[in-house]
Amino acid sequence: MELLVRDAIPDDAAGIVSVFNPIIESHAYTLFDTPFSVEAERAYITGLSDREIFNVAVRTSDNSVVGFQSMAPFATYTHAFDHVGVVGTYVDLGSRRQGVATCLFPVTFEIARQKGYEKIFTYIRGDNPAALATYQTHGFRIVGRADRHAKLNGKYVDVFIVERRL
């Protein structure tokens, strides 16, 4: 699959939601539990701060969004964490294991460095070994595990905490 990774624009909202909502609705891969509307996604993209990163992976054969990666500051209430970002990676359920995340990570890492980030952090469901393996492949290491940290549909889920220095 040939991909183009670029900054998300408001017109990508429908494509992003078409990737994101099936992942959310599967109740298997993310800690998000409520689907997003196209309007909400468009507003999110429009309101991104200068420190936030939002990249889409677009399949060039049909110009479809097949994945995205977003990153935001870890905390905005203090400057002590200005060097830390929190990342999320989402790949269309039908496009997994086809190199989408592999295309997204290097672009996000480079932009993160340019924006002054030194470390990237995220949370991964304990029952999502494919996501954990993907992050580890891209240089993340497990720094903790929070038992019964999330409660989704009445079921507790452990959460891995992973980080990568840039």
C-alpha positions in Angstrom: 0.0 0.0 0.0 1.4 3.4 -1.0 0.8 6.1 1.7 1.2 9.8 2.1 1.6 11.1 5.6 0.7 14.7 6.1 -0.9 17.2 8.5 -4.6 16.6 9.2 -6.9 19.3 7.8 -10.5 20.0 8.7 -11.6 18.3 5.4 -10.1 15.0 6.7 -12.7 14.9 9.6 -15.0 12.4 7.8 -12.1 10.1 6.9 -10.7 10.2 10.5 -14.1 9.5 12.0 -14.5 6.6 9.5 -11.3 5.1 10.9 -11.8 6.0 14.6 -15.4 5.2 15.2 -15.2 1.5 14.2 -12.2 1.1 16.5 -14.1 2.7 19.4 -17.2 0.7 18.6 -15.2 -2.6 18.6 -14.5 -2.1 22.4 -11.2 -3.9 21.8 -8.4 -1.5 21.0 -8.8 1.9 22.6 -9.7 3.5 25.9 -12.1 5.8 24.1 -15.7 4.7 24.6 -17.8 7.3 22.8 -17.8 7.7 19.0 -17.1 11.1 17.5 -19.2 13.1 15.0 -17.6 14.6 11.9 -18.4 18.1 13.2 -16.7 17.4 16.5 -13.6 16.1 14.7 -13.5 19.1 12.4 -13.7 21.4 15.4 -10.9 19.5 17.1 -8.6 19.8 14.1 -9.5 23.5 13.7 -8.7 24.2 17.3 -5.3 22.5 17.5 -2.6 24.4 19.4 0.8 25.1 17.9 2.3 22.4 20.1 -0.2 19.7 19.0 0.6 17.3 16.2 -2.1 15.5 14.1 -0.9 13.5 11.1 -3.0 11.4 8.7 -1.9 8.5 6.6 -3.6 8.7 3.3 -3.7 5.7 0.8 -2.6 7.3 -2.5 -4.6 5.0 -4.7 -8.0 6.4 -3.6 -7.0 9.3 -1.3 -8.6 7.6 1.8 -7.5 8.2 5.3 -6.3 4.8 6.6 -4.7 5.9 9.9 -3.8 8.8 12.0 -1.5 9.8 14.9 -2.1 12.7 17.2 0.1 14.1 19.9 -0.6 16.8 22.6 1.4 18.2 25.5 1.3 15.9 28.5 0.2 18.8 30.8 -0.5 22.4 30.3 -0.9 23.4 33.9 2.9 23.6 34.5 6.0 24.0 32.3 7.7 21.1 34.1 6.3 18.8 31.4 6.7 20.9 28.3 9.2 18.4 26.9 6.7 15.5 27.2 3.9 14.6 24.7 1.1 12.1 24.8 0.6 10.2 21.5 -2.2 8.1 20.1 -2.1 5.9 17.0 -5.1 4.6 15.1 -5.2 2.4 12.0 -8.2 1.4 10.0 -9.3 -2.0 11.1 -9.0 -3.3 7.5 -5.5 -1.8 7.0 -3.7 -3.2 10.1 -0.3 -4.9 9.6 0.2 -3.1 6.3 2.8 -0.5 7.4 0.5 2.4 8.3 1.9 2.9 11.8 5.4 2.4 10.4 4.9 5.4 8.1 3.3 7.6 10.8 5.8 7.2 13.7 8.9 8.7 12.0 7.0 11.8 10.8 5.5 12.4 14.3 8.9 11.9 15.9 10.5 14.5 13.6 7.8 17.1 14.1 7.9 16.4 17.8 11.6 17.1 17.9 11.1 20.3 15.9 8.4 21.4 18.5 10.8 20.9 21.4 9.5 17.5 22.7 12.1 15.2 24.2 9.9 12.3 25.3 6.7 10.7 24.2 4.3 8.9 26.5 1.1 6.9 26.1 -1.2 4.4 27.6 -2.0 1.0 26.0 -4.8 -1.4 26.9 -3.3 -4.5 28.6 -5.5 -6.7 26.3 -4.1 -5.2 23.1 -0.8 -7.0 22.6 -0.6 -5.9 18.9 -0.5 -2.2 19.9 2.0 -2.9 22.6 4.2 -4.7 20.1 3.9 -1.9 17.6 4.9 0.8 20.1 7.9 -1.4 21.3 9.0 -1.8 17.7 9.1 1.9 17.4 11.4 2.3 20.4 8.9 2.6 23.3 9.5 0.8 26.6 7.1 -0.2 29.3 7.5 1.9 32.4 4.5 0.7 34.3 1.3 -1.2 34.4 -1.8 0.1 36.1 -4.1 -2.8 37.1 -7.8 -2.4 36.6 -7.1 1.2 35.5 -9.9 1.6 33.0 -13.5 0.5 33.2 -15.1 -0.1 29.9 -18.6 -1.5 29.5 -18.5 -2.7 33.1 -15.2 -4.6 32.6 -11.9 -3.5 34.1 -8.9 -3.3 31.8 -5.2 -3.1 32.8 -3.2 -0.3 31.1 0.4 -0.3 30.1 2.3 3.0 30.4 5.0 3.3 27.7 7.5 6.0 26.8 10.1 6.8 24.3 12.8 9.4 24.3 13.4 11.4 21.2 
